[in-house]
Amino acid sequence: MNGKPETGPDAANGINELSFFPKCGSGPGLLLLADGNVPETSVLARARLFSEEGYVVHTLLTAPGASDIGSVATQLSDRSEITGGLVCVAHGDAVLAGLEAADRFDAIVGFDATPEISKDINLANLPCPIVFQFGTLNAPESAATAEKLSGNLDSLNGDRVYAWPEAAPGFSLPGHAAFDSRVDSLAHSRTLEIIRRVVGPHYDYVALFAEHIRHEFNTRDVDSTMATMIDAPYVNHVATLAGGVGHDMLKRFYKYHFVEQNSRDRSSVTVSHTLGPDRLVLELVVRFKHDQVLDRYFPNIEPTGEYAELATVLIVKFRGDKVCHEHIYWDQGSALKQIGVLDTGDLPVAGAEAARKVLDEQLPSNIFMQNAWSTSDGKPI
């Protein structure tokens, strides 16, 4: 049912509604609202996204009033597919209607709300946490509304106001002239931060990613690796641009340029991991011998037989319980130096000591700036 809409409970009463379900068929409820100026295609794209995040999404495709929202929210709360609570995500003029029915929700997220909300709603008495997000580029009225709201909300309750000065109103709506995918991704994480905290669903990203890398490095099963990811995933090894965008390109990369290009003596040590509402950040030290072709590390370079130790950072984005994309970072100068193909001379490029210092903070600091370091010796601290 993921991404496939069904007619909602009030369609017969003249309210144009659609529901979208996660693959598991159930989850917390999310009522998605937009005013009449938002293209239907934009609303449907948002609905599909939230269903992939694990929510039972219900959307009203006509401009709703507070009574409509209250009626629909009551019916949604009685649906067996909805477990864990009900939240509201609204855009434009529909934010006000959502706030007027705030007693029906566990949290509300409002995008590009109109200035009237600060006049017509007593924000101090809202029964649930509220997050406002504004695109303020070339929109002084939106910027002023965001600033005013910031002083009227209870941050201890989880209320937040986010102003995005590099994006214009409409930045979060695919197909809108102002849509900005980068800022939208940041704002989506802020949305998930509040609604996951209040109603879930909660995913064990560490365990999910462990299963992903088990198939990458242990079973070396490409189909099982791809099964841990969304339908159109993306992987980028930043230093060499290796990876792929979309299912077929990434599967080709894994099948012919990854799973059989891992030394048996490869090992890694986790230094830290950081969890966000839709991300896992891993800091690692990776060790391997360059005893076979390694396209993702050293494209067009024949095996040298040398060892490398690399401080590595993985930023893994999830969508629901699936890996959405990975950005993998390491110091390519250090890597090339360690396998003996880059003569760094007097350039400040560290070898294995860079990775080792990540593991042992007591190893020497400032080894490349000793002359400069000596100039501050004895100066007051």
HELIX and SHEET records of a PDB file:
HELIX    1   1 ALA A   11  ASN A   13  5                                   3    
HELIX    2   2 GLU A   40  GLU A   52  1                                  13    
HELIX    3   3 ALA A   66  SER A   77  1                                  12    
HELIX    4   4 ALA A   94  GLU A  100  1                                   7    
HELIX    5   5 ALA A  102  ARG A  104  5                                   3    
HELIX    6   6 ILE A  117  ASP A  120  1                                   4    
HELIX    7   7 LEU A  123  ASN A  125  5                                   3    
HELIX    8   8 PRO A  140  SER A  150  1                                  11    
HELIX    9   9 SER A  155  ASN A  157  5                                   3    
HELIX   10  10 SER A  181  VAL A  199  1                                  19    
HELIX   11  11 TYR A  205  ILE A  213  1                                   9    
HELIX   12  12 ARG A  214  ASN A  218  3                                   5    
HELIX   13  13 VAL A  222  ALA A  227  1                                   6    
HELIX   14  14 HIS A  247  HIS A  257  1                                  11    
HELIX   15  15 GLN A  332  GLN A  338  1                                   7    
HELIX   16  16 ALA A  352  LEU A  359  1                                   8    
HELIX   17  17 GLN A  370  SER A  374  1                                   5    
SHEET    1   A 8 GLU A   6  THR A   7  0                                        
SHEET    2   A 8 GLU A  17  PHE A  20 -1                                        
SHEET    3   A 8 VAL A  56  LEU A  60 -1                                        
SHEET    4   A 8 GLY A  27  ALA A  34  1                                        
SHEET    5   A 8 ILE A  82  HIS A  91  1                                        
SHEET    6   A 8 ALA A 107  PHE A 111  1                                        
SHEET    7   A 8 ILE A 130  GLY A 135  1                                        
SHEET    8   A 8 ARG A 160  TRP A 164  1                                        
SHEET    1   B 6 ALA A 242  VAL A 245  0                                        
SHEET    2   B 6 MET A 229  HIS A 237 -1                                        
SHEET    3   B 6 LYS A 322  TRP A 330  1                                        
SHEET    4   B 6 TYR A 307  ARG A 319 -1                                        
SHEET    5   B 6 ARG A 279  LYS A 289 -1                                        
SHEET    6   B 6 SER A 267  LEU A 275 -1                                        
END                                                                             
